[in-house]
Amino acid sequence: MAGDFDVAIVGLGAMGSAAACHLARRGRRVLGLDRFTPPHALGSSHGETRIIREAYFEHPLYVPLVQRAYTLWTELEELAERELLRTTGGVMIGPAGGILVEGARRSAEEHGLRHELLSAREVRRRFPALSPSEAMVGVWEPRAGVLFPEACIEAHLEVARSFGATLVYGEPVIRWSPDGRGVRVVTPQGDYVAAQLLLTAGSWMRALAPEAGLPLTVTRQVLCWFAPAATPEHFAPASCPIHLWEDLPGRFFYGFPDFGTGVKLAIHHEGRATDPDHVRREVGAGEVEDLRRRFRRFMPAADGPLLRTAVCLYTNTPDEHFWIDRHPGHPQVLIASPCSGHGFKFASAIGEILADELTGKPTSFDLEPFRRR
């Protein structure tokens, strides 16, 4: 018996690390387990930069959640004494009646967020790196910016450990089972017993709870970094905001300013289904060219030499909302974190919500959209 804990957490990526931090700060006895050594590049929480934005095109219900996340990221920066978030502003670009622009406007208007509607000409004038077509418009929001995901996970884990959390890396969970009112978690190195179990293993979730029948699909997503072909100063963080594009109906790509490692660009969703244990990590030339075809007419100066590529995983629910709910057969087990490719920005707040759920504290957020459906 390796020890008794209030909560055992399986998976210490974005959500698991945040939950460990919040629980440990509340004085709970926390065990965190990860099959790898976080932060790592094998799941969904890597890639140097992640977007944080407030005028949330997916649904207005996320706005209060991301507002709380902003507060908690700032608090974590102070605790960890390191930069985790950089404000660059953000612009959502697409047809005036499209999903992206209309969704962003709806969230901004419902929640009274600072924003501006820009014509294509105004976008080009303000941000010379971006060249939308005349049929496009942009929604500008000044609070948007960039999170540094590896640093965020490190910070959450460092703070969790400083408050007494036991963090164990390189131990895959073989199985877990009810143990009285608690749970027993088995790894190759031993058994652990806890009063409650939190599963935040992202793409490995279905394997950890096969009897729960989770309707999750894991997809392989390609990230690329390019050297600017011209005017590199236009891509500097002081000149270039984070940007999302609806270039085709219901299809999106996104990009970041150059933080010294190139201009990072990627297609949102559209990845092929995969098995998290057998992911093709190499990115083919055709995949890079597919991305170039999507962005080069809108960002011609970004279409320079390829610097590097990476692969990350989306764990998708049918409606692309998150999943935060108790196991249907074992109420001492909480399942969370399949975030459909848009969850990292919320991790600080979701970690707090998970801590609330596991300690019986009411949360002020409506979690019904994230319950079993």
Secondary structure as UniProt FT lines:
FT   STRAND          4..10
FT   HELIX           14..25
FT   TURN            26..27
FT   STRAND          30..34
FT   STRAND          50..52
FT   HELIX           60..62
FT   HELIX           63..80
FT   STRAND          85..87
FT   STRAND          90..95
FT   TURN            96..97
FT   HELIX           99..110
FT   TURN            111..112
FT   STRAND          116..119
FT   HELIX           120..126
FT   TURN            128..129
FT   TURN            134..135
FT   STRAND          136..141
FT   TURN            142..143
FT   STRAND          145..147
FT   HELIX           149..162
FT   TURN            163..164
FT   STRAND          166..169
FT   STRAND          175..179
FT   TURN            180..181
FT   STRAND          182..187
FT   TURN            188..189
FT   STRAND          190..199
FT   HELIX           202..204
FT   HELIX           205..208
FT   HELIX           210..212
FT   STRAND          217..226
FT   HELIX           232..235
FT   TURN            237..239
FT   STRAND          242..248
FT   TURN            249..250
FT   STRAND          251..255
FT   STRAND          263..268
FT   STRAND          272..273
FT   TURN            276..277
FT   HELIX           285..295
FT   TURN            296..298
FT   HELIX           300..302
FT   STRAND          306..316
FT   TURN            318..319
FT   STRAND          324..326
FT   TURN            331..332
FT   STRAND          333..336
FT   TURN            340..341
FT   HELIX           344..346
FT   HELIX           347..359
FT   HELIX           368..370
//
